[in-house]
């Protein structure tokens, strides 16, 4: 038995949903997966161009699996959350090697793939194979919270479990893909986070939040992310029009991307002259005669999900290449553009 909510949603989708997206109606699991990974923690407006670039350069999973890491990271540059890109490559190669390039056709097998969680598995299962799995993302939380007047916090175990139950109960099981896309489109274009289009909403009469004036209250979220503060100074060493760069490793942010020589501090140094002396002369063994000049940029702030960065770029023109950096990677300005960098460095490079 289909619920009144679902009947109205499907009617809205048929008569009023004209939201354009290049992956909409797609049945190729590779392209669906690619779009879903790109759209994780990314706005559709931003992800659209990246999706089209990836499909053009790597039209099949075989081509993506064969690609060099740095080429894929370069194409991903600017999207952030680079762990998604690492998982993308890992899973592409796994599917080619273990499944001969064919995506698994069951929800559980999809869920077992690296980088694929319940939402992405449900999206691929329903869009590619029309399997009866409900997608639950921020749009879905918001729509159900408002329509049914659900006050359970969406960021607690109890709340997540309950919303998944509601989503499964409302699922149009024989039209899972169409229903899931319609629900996400409705949340993105009508039942928006702010300034929702309640006056023109087809579901208005049955909406508890509208009837009780709670539209701007629901959904409820309890947890507040505590952001870690970090101070980064990138030293841009320039010797005979060559620049020293290094690859980030480990489990920290931007792993696998490139950066300039990095010095991390707890706070902005109070005395820049003393600070430069400590880094250039004491840390790297440079003498004053080795340095033509140094220019320090104004601090730039960047907010990440769990971190608040304060970043400066310190351009240092050198007369001689320091012994401490003689084995480092030095590249020309034109060559810099071919390496994948975090977006804030990419932005700086346009001014270099």
DARA-V899609 format. One record per helix or strand of 2 or more residues. SS is the DSSP state (A for helix, B for strand). FROM is the first residue (numbers start at 1). TO is the last residue. Records with the same first field share a line. If there is no record, write none. Layout:
SS=FROM-TO ; FROM-TO
This chain:
A=4-15 ; 29-39 ; 44-57 ; 61-66 ; 69-76 ; 83-99 ; 107-111 ; 118-129 ; 138-148 ; 157-170 ; 173-189 ; 198-200 ; 204-206 ; 208-211 ; 272-283 ; 288-290 ; 323-325 ; 333-336 ; 343-349
B=228-239 ; 242-247 ; 258-265 ; 291-296 ; 300-303 ; 307-318 ; 329-332
